[in-house]
Amino acid sequence: MKKRRGKLKTVFLMLLVTIFSISGIMTVNAATISDDGEYTLVLTTNGSLGGEIDGENAKIIKFNVAEGETAVSLSELTAGIIPFNGEYEFSHWGKNFSDDTKADDELAIADFTYSGTVYMSDGTEVEYTNGLLLYAKFSDKPLQGTGTYYLTIDGFGGTINGKAKLSLTSKSTEFQTVDLTKYTPVRDGYTFVGWDLDGKFVTSVDSNCFAEKDVVTVTATYTKNTFEGDDRVLILNANGGTIDGKESNKYDYVGGADSGTSMSLFLHVPVREGYTFIGWNNKSDGSGENYNYIYWRLWDKDYSEEAEINADTILYDDGNGYVIYQNLTLYAAWAKNADTPTEPDDPVTPSQPTQNTVQEIQSTGEIKANIEFADGINKDYRLDIQELEVKKELADKNVKFIADINVLDGDSVVKISDTKMKIRIALPEDLKGYNKYEVVYILNDEIKETIPATVEDGHIVFETSHLSQYGIIATNTDSATGDNRDETQNTSATSPNTGDSSNVALWFAILFISGGGMLGITTCSKKKKYFK
């Protein structure tokens, strides 16, 4: 009898092992990634703060879960995904865009309640429901002396193998020269000219490029296939030579994927017999500034006057002094071949002051707003926000309001880019009462990016890294799950580790089938603490 009881105990212990194993299989945080998945994890780089994930500002992961599953594993869904901002090491996935609160590895399915649209670099719009947004957070550890080289190949408004950017990494000791001729970006309406590295064309990147930093970015340059001349136009005057067979030529402004980019000029090279071209200058006698790049804000009246650049023909005038010119002219600077040509100066880039700074500036006009700067800003700068007309194409996408946001130094526009800032704009009266708001970055009357936003004390709040035109989308939905989604998420979901009734039934069935009878039930009751 004792032997039989000993055998029963051995069998029962084996059954316990089996039960735990089966229970683990049934309650594992299993998710199946699928293009038509029911749930969506949206990974973003905090709107337009300069980061990217696999060459995009955001990454969509759609997935399904087995019936009865109440959670999924974040680390499993994001395996192999490493965000990159070209400056600091990736730290973790955050729950909120406004702070660094770390997301739990176990994500409750009940929290996947958000819906929205993600705009990809190729112009496609990806809509999703049952979504959860997480934000890439970076440490303060620079990508310097890391033992790893980071090479970014930027499509500059185009795509490379379907991506806006490609990020290549390699251990510094294993780095091999990258042949850039293998990468040809595609941009509709443009012809690729070559890869730009610090104002020069390159066809490869070797280890010497990383002598001073672990991060190198090469950028695509293009010429536009057809001249339209209906927006900002750059006139390049060959100044005694010829360019493209003409004494002067007109070019549409060619920027990149966002308003923080500038147009490359070094690809336009004029010729003049007996002379060597040394750059594009704002003065016809070559005594001014030479430009390798030109920023689109230079067409603004105040900015062009400050830079002493010849501009003409008003393209836009709001009647309150804000004027945009259509034509801006630069002149070829020459050196006689008998002389030693001088090197062109670096492009003009207004720098941020380091003294007498404040963390916040406020608007003084009709539109009440303020901007908080992570690194501070000159206390004498002021915030200028102008309401722009909402055109039909944007109104059809529920854009209710567009603001042109600028920081001014006196009457001159200060270029703000690659600068972390939080913007708060008071909602106009006719925009109040909606239950869903989004902020969109607008360039050339097109939505280029959707930026996470919240509504706080009658203000719409969002973060960005550059100033430009931003629109507010306001809609009414069946359930408001956007702005207050952190407060409305269901946090009472049952952990899958506790099992469910189907598992309990399985335990009893195994015990009875194995001949344990009431002994199995009694023993399971004694071991109950192990199933919590």
Secondary structure in CASP SS format (residue, H / E / C, confidence):
PFRMAT SS
TARGET T0000
AUTHOR 0000-0000-0000
METHOD secondary structure of the structure
MODEL  1
M C 1.00
K H 1.00
K H 1.00
R H 1.00
R H 1.00
G H 1.00
K H 1.00
L H 1.00
K H 1.00
T H 1.00
V H 1.00
F H 1.00
L H 1.00
M H 1.00
L H 1.00
L H 1.00
V H 1.00
T H 1.00
I H 1.00
F H 1.00
S H 1.00
I H 1.00
S H 1.00
G H 1.00
I H 1.00
M H 1.00
T H 1.00
V C 1.00
N C 1.00
A C 1.00
A E 1.00
T E 1.00
I E 1.00
S C 1.00
D C 1.00
D C 1.00
G C 1.00
E C 1.00
Y E 1.00
T E 1.00
L E 1.00
V E 1.00
L E 1.00
T E 1.00
T C 1.00
N C 1.00
G C 1.00
S E 1.00
L C 1.00
G C 1.00
G C 1.00
E E 1.00
I E 1.00
D C 1.00
G C 1.00
E E 1.00
N C 1.00
A E 1.00
K E 1.00
I E 1.00
I E 1.00
K E 1.00
F E 1.00
N E 1.00
V E 1.00
A C 1.00
E C 1.00
G C 1.00
E C 1.00
T C 1.00
A E 1.00
V E 1.00
S E 1.00
L H 1.00
S H 1.00
E H 1.00
L H 1.00
T C 1.00
A C 1.00
G C 1.00
I C 1.00
I C 1.00
P C 1.00
F E 1.00
N C 1.00
G C 1.00
E C 1.00
Y E 1.00
E E 1.00
F E 1.00
S E 1.00
H E 1.00
W E 1.00
G E 1.00
K C 1.00
N C 1.00
F C 1.00
S C 1.00
D C 1.00
D C 1.00
T C 1.00
K E 1.00
A C 1.00
D C 1.00
D C 1.00
E E 1.00
L E 1.00
A E 1.00
I H 1.00
A H 1.00
D H 1.00
F C 1.00
T C 1.00
Y E 1.00
S E 1.00
G E 1.00
T E 1.00
V E 1.00
Y E 1.00
M C 1.00
S C 1.00
D C 1.00
G C 1.00
T C 1.00
E E 1.00
V E 1.00
E E 1.00
Y E 1.00
T E 1.00
N E 1.00
G E 1.00
L E 1.00
L E 1.00
L E 1.00
Y E 1.00
A E 1.00
K E 1.00
F E 1.00
S E 1.00
D E 1.00
K E 1.00
P E 1.00
L C 1.00
Q C 1.00
G C 1.00
T C 1.00
G C 1.00
T E 1.00
Y E 1.00
Y E 1.00
L E 1.00
T E 1.00
I E 1.00
D E 1.00
G C 1.00
F C 1.00
G C 1.00
G C 1.00
T E 1.00
I E 1.00
N C 1.00
G C 1.00
K E 1.00
A C 1.00
K E 1.00
L E 1.00
S E 1.00
L E 1.00
T E 1.00
S E 1.00
K E 1.00
S H 1.00
T H 1.00
E H 1.00
F C 1.00
Q C 1.00
T C 1.00
V E 1.00
D E 1.00
L H 1.00
T H 1.00
K H 1.00
Y C 1.00
T C 1.00
P C 1.00
V E 1.00
R C 1.00
D C 1.00
G C 1.00
Y E 1.00
T E 1.00
F E 1.00
V E 1.00
G E 1.00
W E 1.00
D E 1.00
L E 1.00
D C 1.00
G C 1.00
K E 1.00
F E 1.00
V E 1.00
T C 1.00
S E 1.00
V E 1.00
D C 1.00
S H 1.00
N H 1.00
C H 1.00
F H 1.00
A C 1.00
E C 1.00
K C 1.00
D C 1.00
V E 1.00
V E 1.00
T E 1.00
V E 1.00
T E 1.00
A E 1.00
T E 1.00
Y E 1.00
T E 1.00
K E 1.00
N C 1.00
T C 1.00
F C 1.00
E C 1.00
G C 1.00
D C 1.00
D C 1.00
R C 1.00
V E 1.00
L E 1.00
I E 1.00
L E 1.00
N E 1.00
A C 1.00
N C 1.00
G C 1.00
G C 1.00
T E 1.00
I E 1.00
D C 1.00
G C 1.00
K E 1.00
E C 1.00
S E 1.00
N E 1.00
K E 1.00
Y E 1.00
D E 1.00
Y C 1.00
V C 1.00
G C 1.00
G C 1.00
A C 1.00
D C 1.00
S C 1.00
G C 1.00
T C 1.00
S E 1.00
M E 1.00
S E 1.00
L C 1.00
F C 1.00
L C 1.00
H C 1.00
V C 1.00
P C 1.00
V E 1.00
R C 1.00
E C 1.00
G C 1.00
Y E 1.00
T E 1.00
F E 1.00
I E 1.00
G E 1.00
W E 1.00
N E 1.00
N C 1.00
K C 1.00
S C 1.00
D C 1.00
G C 1.00
S C 1.00
G C 1.00
E C 1.00
N E 1.00
Y E 1.00
N C 1.00
Y E 1.00
I E 1.00
Y E 1.00
W H 1.00
R H 1.00
L H 1.00
W H 1.00
D E 1.00
K H 1.00
D H 1.00
Y H 1.00
S H 1.00
E H 1.00
E H 1.00
A C 1.00
E C 1.00
I C 1.00
N E 1.00
A E 1.00
D E 1.00
T E 1.00
I E 1.00
L E 1.00
Y E 1.00
D E 1.00
D C 1.00
G C 1.00
N C 1.00
G C 1.00
Y C 1.00
V E 1.00
I E 1.00
Y E 1.00
Q E 1.00
N E 1.00
L E 1.00
T E 1.00
L E 1.00
Y E 1.00
A E 1.00
A E 1.00
W E 1.00
A E 1.00
K E 1.00
N C 1.00
A C 1.00
D C 1.00
T C 1.00
P C 1.00
T C 1.00
E C 1.00
P C 1.00
D C 1.00
D C 1.00
P C 1.00
V C 1.00
T C 1.00
P C 1.00
S C 1.00
Q C 1.00
P C 1.00
T C 1.00
Q C 1.00
N C 1.00
T E 1.00
V E 1.00
Q E 1.00
E E 1.00
I E 1.00
Q E 1.00
S E 1.00
T C 1.00
G C 1.00
E C 1.00
I C 1.00
K C 1.00
A E 1.00
N E 1.00
I E 1.00
E E 1.00
F E 1.00
A E 1.00
D E 1.00
G E 1.00
I E 1.00
N E 1.00
K C 1.00
D C 1.00
Y C 1.00
R E 1.00
L E 1.00
D E 1.00
I E 1.00
Q E 1.00
E E 1.00
L E 1.00
E C 1.00
V C 1.00
K C 1.00
K H 1.00
E H 1.00
L H 1.00
A H 1.00
D C 1.00
K C 1.00
N C 1.00
V E 1.00
K E 1.00
F E 1.00
I E 1.00
A E 1.00
D E 1.00
I E 1.00
N E 1.00
V E 1.00
L E 1.00
D E 1.00
G C 1.00
D C 1.00
S E 1.00
V E 1.00
V E 1.00
K C 1.00
I C 1.00
S C 1.00
D C 1.00
T C 1.00
K C 1.00
M E 1.00
K E 1.00
I E 1.00
R E 1.00
I E 1.00
A E 1.00
L C 1.00
P C 1.00
E H 1.00
D H 1.00
L H 1.00
K C 1.00
G C 1.00
Y C 1.00
N C 1.00
K E 1.00
Y E 1.00
E E 1.00
V E 1.00
V E 1.00
Y E 1.00
I E 1.00
L E 1.00
N C 1.00
D C 1.00
E E 1.00
I E 1.00
K E 1.00
E E 1.00
T E 1.00
I E 1.00
P C 1.00
A E 1.00
T E 1.00
V E 1.00
E E 1.00
D C 1.00
G C 1.00
H E 1.00
I E 1.00
V E 1.00
F E 1.00
E E 1.00
T E 1.00
S C 1.00
H C 1.00
L C 1.00
S C 1.00
Q E 1.00
Y E 1.00
G E 1.00
I E 1.00
I E 1.00
A E 1.00
T E 1.00
N C 1.00
T C 1.00
D C 1.00
S C 1.00
A C 1.00
T C 1.00
G C 1.00
D C 1.00
N C 1.00
R H 1.00
D H 1.00
E H 1.00
T H 1.00
Q C 1.00
N C 1.00
T C 1.00
S C 1.00
A C 1.00
T C 1.00
S C 1.00
P H 1.00
N H 1.00
T H 1.00
G C 1.00
D C 1.00
S H 1.00
S H 1.00
N H 1.00
V H 1.00
A H 1.00
L H 1.00
W H 1.00
F H 1.00
A H 1.00
I H 1.00
L H 1.00
F H 1.00
I H 1.00
S C 1.00
G C 1.00
G C 1.00
G H 1.00
M H 1.00
L H 1.00
G H 1.00
I H 1.00
T H 1.00
T H 1.00
C H 1.00
S H 1.00
K H 1.00
K C 1.00
K H 1.00
K H 1.00
Y H 1.00
F H 1.00
K C 1.00
END
